[in-house]
Amino acid sequence: MGKCVYCNLDLVPNQNVVLSNEECLFLQLDVSKIKGGLLEGAGVIVPKKHRETVFDLTQKEWEATYSLLQEVKKHLDEEYGPQGYNLGWNCGEVGGQHIFHAHFHVIPRYKDESLAGKGIRYMFKSKENTRKFLK
């Protein structure tokens, strides 16, 4: 866990703890504070204890994640005023997980984005994502 950026927050100096509770933290990078930026307001909720994926969370951590998510939404609504949200977990390398400490993405969405109205399934339904079957 010595190189885990969520277990050792000082490894990423531009990563900020915005909100927290007994079991988890809401983190944002400095880039998420840029008005009109691609990830304006975005952040992650992470358990304080190292858990590789969401499937490893305890029930207490699940409940704490839910509770913190409600606080995060209130904060983001007040601070950034988004018109929608995308929420999600990436699990495993093939699932897009690059940091192997569970983290729940909270991504505010805005009506003036070029992809406004496109949800998380949008990329999965594209022709570029057609599976290649083994012969």
DACORPE-V542601 format. One record per pair of residues at least 6 apart in sequence whose ideal C-beta (glycine too) atoms are under 8 Angstrom apart, sorted by the first residue. I is the first residue (numbers start at 0). GAP is how many residues later the second one is. D is the distance in Angstrom with one decimal. If there is no record, write none. Layout:
i = (I/I)
gap = (GAP/GAP)
d = (D/D)
//
This chain:
i = (0/0/0/1/2/3/3/3/3/4/4/4/4/4/5/5/5/5/5/5/5/6/6/8/8/8/11/13/13/13/14/14/14/15/15/15/15/16/16/16/17/17/17/17/17/17/18/18/18/18/18/18/19/19/20/20/20/20/21/22/22/22/22/22/22/22/23/23/23/23/23/23/23/23/24/24/24/24/25/25/25/25/25/25/25/25/26/26/26/26/27/27/27/28/28/30/30/31/31/31/31/31/32/33/38/39/39/39/40/40/40/40/40/40/41/41/41/41/42/42/43/43/43/43/44/44/44/44/44/44/44/45/45/45/45/46/46/46/46/46/46/48/49/50/50/50/50/51/51/51/52/52/52/52/52/52/53/53/53/53/54/55/56/56/64/68/68/68/71/72/72/75/75/75/75/79/81/81/81/82/82/82/82/83/83/83/83/83/84/84/84/84/85/85/85/85/85/86/86/86/86/87/87/87/87/88/88/88/88/89/89/89/89/90/108/109/114/122)
gap = (6/7/49/6/8/46/95/96/97/6/7/10/94/96/19/21/40/44/93/95/97/43/94/6/8/18/17/15/16/17/12/13/14/11/12/13/14/8/9/10/8/9/10/25/54/57/6/7/49/52/53/56/6/48/43/46/47/50/42/24/25/26/37/38/41/42/21/22/23/24/37/40/41/44/20/21/23/43/17/18/19/42/45/46/49/80/16/17/18/19/13/14/15/10/14/6/8/7/8/9/10/11/7/6/68/40/68/70/35/38/39/41/66/67/63/64/65/66/29/63/59/60/61/62/20/23/24/27/58/59/61/55/56/57/58/10/14/17/18/54/55/12/51/6/10/50/51/48/49/50/36/38/39/44/47/49/35/37/48/50/36/46/8/45/39/18/35/37/34/12/33/6/9/30/32/28/26/27/28/26/27/28/33/24/25/26/27/32/21/22/23/24/19/21/23/33/34/17/18/19/20/16/17/19/32/13/14/15/16/6/7/8/15/6/7/6/7/6)
d = (4.4/7.5/5.0/6.8/7.2/6.2/7.4/7.7/5.1/4.9/5.0/7.1/6.1/7.6/8.0/7.5/4.6/7.6/6.7/4.2/6.5/5.3/6.5/6.0/7.0/7.6/7.5/5.5/4.1/7.5/5.5/7.5/5.7/6.6/5.4/7.5/7.1/5.3/7.3/6.1/4.9/6.9/5.3/6.5/7.7/6.9/7.5/4.3/6.3/5.4/6.1/6.3/6.8/7.4/5.3/6.1/5.2/7.8/6.3/6.1/6.0/7.8/6.1/5.0/3.4/7.5/5.5/6.1/5.0/6.0/6.6/5.1/5.6/5.4/7.1/5.5/6.4/8.0/5.5/7.4/5.3/5.9/7.6/5.0/7.9/7.4/5.6/5.4/7.9/6.3/7.7/7.1/3.9/7.9/7.7/6.2/6.3/5.2/6.4/5.8/4.8/6.0/7.8/6.3/6.9/6.0/6.5/7.2/5.0/6.8/3.9/6.3/8.0/4.0/7.2/6.7/4.7/6.5/7.2/5.5/4.1/6.2/5.7/6.9/5.5/5.5/6.3/6.7/7.0/4.3/6.5/6.3/6.6/4.7/7.5/6.1/4.8/7.8/7.4/7.9/5.9/7.4/5.7/5.5/7.0/6.8/4.5/5.2/6.9/6.6/7.4/4.5/6.9/7.0/7.8/5.4/4.4/6.1/5.1/7.2/6.7/6.5/7.1/6.3/6.1/7.7/7.4/7.0/5.6/7.3/7.8/6.4/8.0/7.2/5.4/5.5/3.4/5.7/5.7/6.5/5.9/4.7/7.9/7.6/4.0/7.9/8.0/7.9/6.8/6.5/5.9/6.1/7.3/4.4/6.1/6.8/5.5/6.9/6.6/5.9/7.3/7.4/5.1/7.9/5.9/7.0/7.5/5.6/7.3/4.0/4.2/7.7/7.5/5.7/6.7/6.8/7.2/6.4)
//
